[in-house]
Amino acid sequence: MVKRWGPAGLALGLALLAAGCGSGPSLTGTWIMAENQSRTMTVRDDGSVSANIDVPCTGATTDQGDREYRLELDCGITKISADGVLSADGKTLTVKDPSTGQEAVWNRK
């Protein structure tokens, strides 16, 4: 079942992301949620994601172009879909739940 964002989902929104393609900053690396620094996510070169929020999650990202990404996560008890935008300097990722408009900011570690 696909669930709308809850606190864990938004936090995870976290997680958005994947390796960026082309020129410009890449999503690859470790990210820490600005609002709750115990929540982290790691994006690998192949676009796979692992996140540690209220529950462990795994998933993948898709590069949508222009520093925009789509994140699909499976957290066992719920599945999450989110949209993310990487800042021009590559240091901040803003993840948004498209169904509620809630946002979470993630900082590069």
FIVEXPA-733141 format. One record per residue (C-alpha): x, y, z; residue number from 1; residue in one letter. Coordinates in Angstrom, 1 decimal. Example, Ala and Ser with C-alpha at 12.3 -4.5 7.8 and 13.67 -1.06 7.14 Angstrom:
BEGIN
        X        Y        Z     k   r
     12.3     -4.5      7.8     1   A
     13.7     -1.1      7.1     2   S
END
This chain:
BEGIN
        X        Y        Z     k   r
      0.0      0.0      0.0     1   M
      1.2      3.5     -0.8     2   V
      0.9      5.8      2.2     3   K
      0.9      9.6      2.3     4   R
      3.6     11.2      4.2     5   W
      3.6     10.9      8.0     6   G
      6.4     12.2     10.1     7   P
      8.6      9.2      9.1     8   A
      7.7      9.6      5.5     9   G
      8.5     13.2      5.3    10   L
     11.6     12.7      7.3    11   A
     12.5     10.1      4.9    12   L
     11.7     12.3      2.1    13   G
     14.7     12.3      3.0    14   L
     15.9     10.8      1.5    15   A
     15.6     11.8     -1.9    16   L
     18.1     10.9     -3.9    17   L
     20.2      9.5     -6.4    18   A
     23.3     10.1     -8.3    19   A
     23.0     13.1    -10.5    20   G
     23.7     12.8    -14.1    21   C
     25.6     15.2    -16.4    22   G
     27.2     18.3    -15.2    23   S
     26.3     19.9    -11.9    24   G
     26.1     18.6     -8.4    25   P
     25.4     14.9     -7.7    26   S
     23.0     13.5     -5.1    27   L
     25.5     10.7     -4.3    28   T
     26.6     10.8     -0.6    29   G
     25.2     10.9      2.9    30   T
     22.4     13.3      3.9    31   W
     21.2     14.4      7.3    32   I
     17.7     15.8      7.9    33   M
     18.0     19.4      9.1    34   A
     15.0     19.2     11.5    35   E
     16.0     15.8     13.1    36   N
     19.7     15.0     12.7    37   Q
     19.2     11.4     13.8    38   S
     17.6     10.8     10.4    39   R
     20.0     10.0      7.7    40   T
     20.0      8.7      4.1    41   M
     22.7      7.5      1.8    42   T
     22.4      7.7     -2.0    43   V
     24.8      5.5     -4.0    44   R
     26.2      6.0     -7.5    45   D
     23.6      3.6     -9.0    46   D
     20.7      5.6     -7.6    47   G
     19.9      3.2     -4.8    48   S
     19.0      4.7     -1.4    49   V
     19.1      3.5      2.2    50   S
     17.6      5.6      4.9    51   A
     17.4      5.5      8.7    52   N
     14.4      7.4     10.0    53   I
     11.8      6.0     12.4    54   D
     12.2      2.7     10.5    55   V
     14.8      1.5      8.0    56   P
     14.0      2.1      4.3    57   C
     15.5      1.2      1.0    58   T
     14.6      2.4     -2.5    59   G
     15.8      4.2     -5.6    60   A
     15.9      7.6     -7.1    61   T
     15.2      8.8    -10.6    62   T
     16.9     11.9    -12.1    63   D
     14.1     14.1    -13.5    64   Q
     16.6     16.7    -14.9    65   G
     17.3     20.3    -13.8    66   D
     18.4     19.1    -10.3    67   R
     15.0     17.5     -9.7    68   E
     14.6     13.9     -8.5    69   Y
     11.9     11.4     -7.8    70   R
     12.3      9.1     -4.7    71   L
     10.6      5.8     -4.2    72   E
     11.1      4.1     -0.8    73   L
     10.0      0.9      0.8    74   D
      9.9      1.1      4.6    75   C
      8.4     -2.3      5.2    76   G
      5.2     -1.0      6.8    77   I
      4.7      1.7      4.2    78   T
      5.9      2.9      0.8    79   K
      6.8      6.5      0.1    80   I
      7.0      8.6     -3.1    81   S
      8.5     12.1     -3.0    82   A
     10.0     14.8     -5.1    83   D
     13.3     16.5     -4.4    84   G
     15.2     19.5     -5.6    85   V
     19.0     19.7     -5.1    86   L
     20.4     23.2     -4.5    87   S
     22.7     24.7     -7.2    88   A
     25.7     24.3     -4.8    89   D
     24.7     20.6     -4.1    90   G
     24.7     21.1     -0.3    91   K
     20.9     21.1      0.4    92   T
     18.1     18.7     -0.8    93   L
     14.5     19.9     -0.3    94   T
     12.1     16.9     -0.4    95   V
      8.4     17.5     -0.9    96   K
      5.4     15.2     -0.5    97   D
      3.4     15.9     -3.7    98   P
      0.1     14.9     -2.0    99   S
      0.4     17.3      1.0   100   T
      3.0     19.8      0.0   101   G
      5.0     19.2      3.2   102   Q
      8.7     19.8      2.8   103   E
     11.8     18.4      4.6   104   A
     15.3     19.9      4.1   105   V
     18.3     17.6      4.1   106   W
     21.9     18.7      4.4   107   N
     24.9     17.0      2.8   108   R
     27.2     15.4      5.5   109   K
END
